[in-house]
């Protein structure tokens, strides 16, 4: 899939290991330096782990990025950021604590299916920890498969996990 020009991409960031704010800050710096222009950034939200047990809660946020990169290139760049920041991925595909997690949530109105990349993110509508910050920066963004806005997905979301604004913000 070859896209021309600039694209607006919505990205989710999360961390629950070490200095979580420092990890989010470092990821934002890398995004600015190597991926494109950050057009909007949500507040930082503190959330309980989703899909697994962990001692530390996550800090999550969403950014809107303008980029010239292609989908596969951008995902490879994000995996590089994660590795440089010290993330070690398990081979079993199960959820685990992480220094940083960077996911592509939406890519304009496109549906993208590449090895290792599905856009829109397959679990987007099921996760309050993504929908709450996403609702801050792009409430009217439309899921290209369901046709629902972020605001509508949040209202319909069954996830009742603890998601609240973090005490500290950037």
N, C-alpha and C positions, 0 to 999 in steps of 0.2 A: 504494500500500500504506500504510494508516494503522494504526499500532500504538498501543495505549493504555498509559499508565503508564510505568514504568521498564523498560528493557531492559539486559541485560548483553551487551556487545559486546567481542570480542577484536580488538585492533588491533596491527599490526606497524609498527615504526618503524625506519628505516634512514638512514644518512648516510655518505658517503665523500669529502666535500669540506670544506675549511676545518677549523675546530675541531669535529670530529665530536662530542665530548662536549658542547660548548656547544650544538650544534644539537639533540641529543637532549634536553638539559635544557630548552631553550627550548620544544621541542614538548610536553614534559610539563607545563610551566607553562601553555601555551595550552590543553591538554586540560583541566587543572584549572579554569582560569578561564572557559572558554567551552563545553566539551562535556559535562562531568559530573564524576562522582566516580571517581577511580582506586581500584579495589578491590585490585588486585595488579599488581606490576611484576616482570618477570624481571630476571636479571642482564644485563649488557651483554656481547654476544658479538662477537668480531672474525671477519670472514668474507671470503673472497675474492669478487670480483665474480662474479655468476651470469649467464651469457648474453651477456657482453661482456668485453672487455679494458679494464683500467684500472690506473693506477699505485697508487692508494690502495685499501686494503682498506676494507670497510664495518664500521661498528659497527651492530649490530642488537639490538633488544629487543622484547618483547611486553608489552602492558598489557591488563588487564581493566578495562573502563570501564562504569560504570552511567550511563545517559543517558536523558533524556526525549525526545531528538531522534528524528525519523523517519529512515529510512535515507538518502533523498535529501538531506535537510538536513544530516545528519552528513557525508556525502561532500563536499558543497559546502563545508562548514566546513573540512574537512581540506584541500581544494584552496586555500582562502583562507589557511590557516596556511602551506602550502607557498609560496604567492606572497609573503606577507608576510615570510617568512624568506629570500626571494631565489631560490627555485627557478624556473628557466625550463624549461618542458616543450618537448621537440621535437615537431614535427608528424608525424614519420614513425612514431611508436609504437615505435621501437626502444629498447633498454635503453641507459642512459648514466649517467655519474656524476651525483650529486645532493647538494645541501646537506641536503635532508630528503625522505623519502618516507614517507607515512602511508597505510596500507592497512587496510581492514576485512577481517579474516580469517574470523571466524565471528560470527553474530548469533543467539545462543541456538541453537535447533534449526531455525531458519528457512532456507529457500532463497529468495533474493531476486534478481530479474532486472530491473534498471532500466537505462536508457541510462547507460553509464559506470560501472555498479556490478553486479558479480556476487558473490553471497555464497552459499555459502562461496567464498573466493578460488579461482579456477580452478586455480592452480598450487600450492596449499597443500601437497599431499601429495608434491610433487616437490622441495621446497626444504628442505634441512637447516638453512639459516640462519634459517628460520622455525620449523621443527619443534623444534629444540633449545631455544630460549627458551620456546616455547609449551608444551613438555613440563614446564618448570619450574613454570609457573603454572596449567596446566589439563591434566594428563596424561590425565584421564578424559573430557575434552570429546569429544563424538562428532560426526563429520562427518555432516551430515544426509542426504547422498546415498549414501555408501558404507557407513555404519554403523560405520566403524572409529574407534577412539579415537585420540587424538593419539599415545599410546604405541605403538599398533599401526602407525600410519602411519610413525612414526620408524623402527621396526624393519624395515619393508618398503621404506623409501626407498632408491633406487638412487644418489642424489646422494652422491658421495664428495669433495666440495670441502672445503677446510680451514675448519672451524668450531670455534672454541675460545673459552673465556672470555677476555674482554679483561683486560689487566693492571690497568687502572684501573676502578673501579666507583663508582657514586654512593654 
